[in-house]
Amino acid sequence: MAKNSRIEWTTHTFNPWWGCVKVSPACKHCYAESWAKRVGSKVWGINAERRFFGDKHWSEPLKWNAAAEATGERARVFCASMADVFEDRRDLDVHRARLWKLIEATPHLDWLLLTKRPEIVARLAPWGDEWPANVWLGTTVENQEYAEERLPHLGAIPAAVRFISAEPLLGPLDIGPWADKLDWVITGGESGPKARPSSPSWFRDLLNICMAHDVAFHFKQWGDWAPGQGIPLAKARMETVADGTTMIRVGKKIAGRELDGETWDELPVARTA
């Protein structure tokens, strides 16, 4: 959990538990798994126990909600950075039920639920055809294969905001067939010691689709790799990516988050129907 999160597209983060199972290529170098191992929590894998938290932890969003109500400024809560709310385990059901009640009790917070399992959202969420106005539902889409697999399921859920996280973006991505069902695209490259470079053209093409369909676009980061032109680091590691661009491994901080000289921090507008 983190008040005033350092993640660019959210205000706070809240984890109802820690732990998950890898299900697709985006999971290969999972930062959450690495962090959990670093602090001694063995919570990854089918047979691993999940890490749960007490009442003090669960009371924090109530404080955020009160502050948002007092200021009149809504806050976004990313849930969950260290887990997947829709992991299909029965031992999580009681904790999920507690989360649904917390979401309903905090109407001044917009809850961003990001999952790699949109196909089971309708079964595990309690809201049927009438989702709360403060729930934004997203799914990870790292390449075209997973767009075609996951976006039909996402598009069928009547969330106030439907979004995708194309981070790390691992291939070209045409979301045009589902653009009318989407409100927001978050994308970026991979960071970490084993980061895979993305082709700049993948981001540009995704931006163009968003602009054509009036979908909010957020470019989070280049990650560890940035386009090499103009970066004078002779010892930096270089790799030519799919679109022919020479990418240089310079680290997340130096690579930054400008796409063709601009910072993209667009936010969605919630659907009213």
N, C-alpha and C positions, 0 to 999 in steps of 0.2 A: 504494500500500500504506500502511496506517496501523495501527500498534499502538494499542490503546485508542481506537478510532474514536469520532468525535463523533456518528455515526448512532445514534439512540436504541435501535434494536432489535438491534444487533450488538455484539460485543466488539472485533473487529478487521476490517479489510478487506484483501483480497488480490486483485491484478489479474495474471492470467497474461499479459495484453497490454492495450494501449489501442486503442480504435477500434471503430466499429460502423457500421450503416446504419439510418436511420429506417424504421420499418415501420407505425406507427399513430399516432393523434392524441396519445397520451401522449408521443411522441417530439418533438413540435413544438418545444418550448423546452428541449431536453435539456441538463441542467446539465453532464453529462460532456463533451459536445461543446464547450460554452462554455469549460469549464476547459481542455480540451486546446488550444483555439485561443489562450487567454490565455497559455499557457506555450510556445506556438510549435510545437505538434505538429499536423500536418495529417494526421489519422488517420480522418476521417469520410468515408463514402461508399463506393460499390462499388469504385471504382478506386484508392482511397487505400491506401497501405501501412499496416500495423499496427505499433505500437511494441512491441518486445519487450525482455526484461530478462535480466540475467545470473544467475550462480549465487548470488551474495550475496542477491539479491532472493528467489530461490526457497528459500533456506535459512531464512528468517525463520519460516515456519509450523512448522518443526521445533522451533525454540526455544519458540514458543507452546505446542506440544504437550507439550514437556518440563515447562514451567511448570505447565500444567494437570494433568499427571500428578502432579507434586510436591505441589500444593495440594489435589488431589481435586476441583477445581471446573472443570467443563467450560467451554470458551470457544466462542463462536459466531464464525464467520468468513464475512463476506459476500463472495461471489465471483461476479461481479466488478462493482465500481461504475463502472468506466470501459470496459466492454465487455459483450458477451453471449457467454457460454461456448459457446452453441449456434448461433452464427452459422455459416451453411453455406458455409464456405470451406475448400478443401483445404490451403491453406498454413497453416491453423491446426491441422491434425490432429496434427502432431508435438508441438505445445504442449499440445493437449488430452490427448494420451497421457501427457505428463509430469505434467499436473495430476491425472489419475486415479491415478497412482502416488503422488503426494504426499498425496492424500486418504486412500488406503489406508494410508499410512505414518504418519498422524496420527490415531489412533483416539480421542484425548482432545479433539479439536476437532469441533464440529458445523459442517459446511460448508453454507452457504446459497447454493444456485445459483438465481438469479432470471433468467428468460428471457422474452422476448416470442415465442419460437419453440417452444412445447411440442410442436408437431406433428412435430418432427424429433428430439426428445430420445431416443426409443427407438433411433433409427438411429445417433446419434452417441455415446451413452453405452455403456460396455462391459459393463454389469452384468445385462442381460437381465431375468429375473424375480427376481433376488436382489440387491437394492441394499444397499450397506454401511449399517450402522446409524447412521453419522454423516453421512449425506447428506440434507439437507432440500431439496426441490425446490419452487420457486415460479414463478408466472407473473404478469405484469402484466395487470390487468383494470381498465381505466379507465371502462368503461361497459357496458351490457347487450350490445351487439353483440359486444364482445370476450370477454365472459363466455361467451356461447353458442359462440363460435368456439374459445376456448382451453381452457375448463375440462373438456370431455370428454377432451381429450388429457392434461391434467394428472392427472385422476382415474384414468387407465389405468396410471400409473406407480407401482410399488410402493415409493415412497420412505417412509422412516420418518416424515417430516413432509411434508405437502403444504400449501402456503400460497399466498396471493395478495397482491400489492401493488396495492391500489386507490389509487394515488397517482401523479399527481394524479387525484382522482376527478372525472370530467367529465360525469357523468350519473347518474340513479338506477340502482341496482344490486340486482337480486334474485338472490342466489346460492342460494336455497332448494333448487332442483333438484339442486344438487351439494354441498350442505352436509355430507352424510354422507361425502363424499370429502375434505373439507377439515379441517385442524387449526388453522389460524391465518389471521387476516385483518389485514393492515397497511393502514391507510388514512390519507389526509391531503390537504390542499390544496396548490396549487402555489405555489412561491416563485420569485423572480427578477423582472427588469424587465418582462417581458411576461406575468406570471402571470394565469391565468384563475380567477375566483372560483368556489367550489363552493357549492351550496345546503346549509345546515345539515341540512335534512331528509334529504338523501342519507346523511349520516353516521349520523344517528339511526336511520334504517330499517335500515342495515347492522348497526349495533350490536344492534338488536332481533332480527334474523335470527340473529346469532351467539349471542346469549343463548338463543334458543329451541332452537338445535341444539347447544349446548355447544361452540362454536368459539371459541378464544381470540381476543381482540380487542385491537388496538394502534392507538391514535389518535396518529399521529406529530406532526401539526401542522395548524394552520389554513393555514399558508403566509403569503403577503403580505396576504391578505384575512381579516377577522374580522367576525362579526355586529356591526352598528353600534350596537345599543342600549347606552347607558351609556358610550360612548367619546367624550369631549368634544374632538374634534379638528376644528375648524371648517373647516380647509383641506384635510382629508383627501379623497381621491378616493372617490366613492361609486358603487355600482352595485346595482340591484335584480336579484336572481337568480330562478331559475325558481320557487322556492316562495314568492316574495314578500318574502323577507328583504332588508333593506338591508345590504349588505356594504360595509365601509370599508377602504380600502387603508392599513394602518398599519405594514406591515413584519412580517417573520417573528418578530422578537424580541418586539414588543408583542402581536402576535396570540396568541402562546403555543400551548399544546397541551392546554388543558382543554376538554372537551366537556360542556356543561351543568354546569360546576362540578367535574367529576371528571377525573382523569388516568387514562388506560387504558393499562396496560403489561403486559397479560396475555401469557403465554408458553405455547406448546403442549406437550403431552405426546406423546412419540414413540410411534408405533404399534408393537405387539409382533407383529402378524400382519397 
